[in-house]
Amino acid sequence: MKARVEVRLKDGVLDPQGAAIGRALGQLGFAGVSAVRQGKLLEIELAQNDPAAARAELRAMCEQLLANPVIETYTVTLEDERAP
């Protein structure tokens, strides 16, 4: 089973990398960009076939390693839930 985990900084947490990207876009002539927040996308292949068990396993991965729950949020999407 394939899954996607998207990790982002929580609202209110400073994002210096996003700010630097925003400034760089402005310098490149993209004047319509007012704010940028960056994150990370992980694509994970699991041996698990049960969606509920896969979600539980992915949540555990996020809480223990993939995300810092103090400053980041995450969303988990299983392959069969994604739009074509």
C-alpha positions in Angstrom: 0.0 0.0 0.0 1.3 3.4 -0.9 0.9 6.4 1.3 1.8 10.1 1.3 2.7 12.0 4.4 2.7 15.8 4.2 4.5 17.6 7.1 4.1 21.4 7.6 5.0 23.9 10.3 2.0 24.8 12.5 0.4 28.2 12.0 2.3 30.8 14.1 5.7 28.9 13.9 8.3 31.1 12.1 9.3 29.7 8.7 12.6 31.3 7.7 13.0 28.9 4.7 9.6 29.8 3.4 10.4 33.5 3.9 13.7 33.1 1.9 11.8 31.3 -0.9 9.2 34.1 -0.9 12.0 36.8 -1.2 13.7 34.8 -4.0 10.5 34.5 -5.9 10.0 38.3 -5.6 13.6 38.9 -6.9 12.8 36.6 -9.9 9.9 38.8 -10.8 7.0 36.9 -9.3 5.5 40.0 -7.6 2.1 38.4 -6.8 3.5 36.1 -4.1 2.7 37.4 -0.7 3.7 34.5 1.6 5.3 31.1 1.3 5.3 28.2 3.8 7.4 25.2 3.1 7.1 21.6 4.2 8.0 18.2 3.2 6.3 15.3 1.3 7.2 11.7 2.0 6.0 8.9 -0.2 6.0 5.6 1.7 5.3 2.0 0.5 3.9 -0.2 3.2 3.5 -4.0 3.2 0.3 -3.4 5.2 -3.0 -4.0 3.2 -5.5 -2.9 5.9 -6.1 0.8 5.6 -6.9 1.3 9.3 -3.7 -0.5 10.4 -1.7 1.4 7.8 -3.0 4.7 9.2 -2.1 3.7 12.7 1.3 2.7 11.6 1.8 5.9 9.7 0.6 8.0 12.7 3.2 6.2 14.9 5.9 6.9 12.3 5.0 10.6 12.3 4.8 10.9 16.0 8.1 9.2 16.6 10.3 10.4 13.6 8.7 12.0 10.6 7.2 15.1 12.3 8.0 17.1 15.3 4.5 17.3 16.9 5.5 20.4 18.9 5.9 22.6 15.9 4.6 20.6 12.9 1.4 19.1 11.7 1.0 16.2 9.3 -1.6 14.6 7.0 -1.6 11.1 5.8 -3.2 10.0 2.5 -3.5 6.4 1.4 -3.2 5.8 -2.4 -6.8 4.7 -2.8 -8.0 8.0 -1.3 -6.2 10.2 -3.8 -8.0 11.6 -6.7 -7.1 10.1 -10.2 
